[in-house]
């Protein structure tokens, strides 16, 4: 949540509100089960764990690992209950916690995309111009031409650096990312029409940053209530009615969509998110950027960030439904009592 959002909620408003344990358990369970699903997918597709299949087929030694998968899901449910019952926080307080966590997640993704894009562009430039071997030697020049090497030893460290930077900044950086997209596009225009120079990696950088801008900013736009509404009926509702509509919409439409994205994208090795990342998939342009697999991960970032924000939005909406004090003003507050 941004600074302005924190300012909207006073300490009294955060503490106010009747207990809502079932709503809070439901919200936290969606988040913890999402993390459990992602963890199990990583264990299955990157570390060779068997999944839960051996529990039904009785495949000998694999049964123990299959049981660990089930234990992870069970632990996720227990964690959701513990997070709810350990402290009796209000729904608005829970919404603030989840939204703050999401802000950090998106901020880390922004910095990771910035650093990875710049690093890969530099490598692609010196490689296409035949200068890479002179800079790093013949062995590294060959290895940096392989997507798995560049992914593990260049992209992953720079993505980690992005997480570190996110810990020391408080802005989401979408305006800067939009400016970078424009700058990258201008570079193509100037280099093509003035210097008659253009390489595949230049267009790849524009697509890389633009895809991140579009997908990463969606959750922040939801937080700011900036998505387009067709509200012919909604505009006439009072606050409690709008809270009811928003809460049900968050669950039935928003969170369901996020689960569909994650399940379809990470269910099998051939799924649209897992498959490109497993093989460090690249484009067929030869000397372009090696970030196609990274962009497949953007869809996962979109699903996770939107799930976090929809859970936060659900908490806020249920609080409005219950007519609790505080809350974020929406576009209709000035017109509807």
PyMOL commands that set and color helices and strands:
alter all, ss='L'
color gray80, all
select helices_A, chain A and resi 3-8+11-15+21-47+53-57+62-85+91-128+132-136+138-143+147-166+174-193+200-223+234-236+239-266+274-278+292-321
alter helices_A, ss='H'
color red, helices_A
deselect
rebuild
show_as cartoon
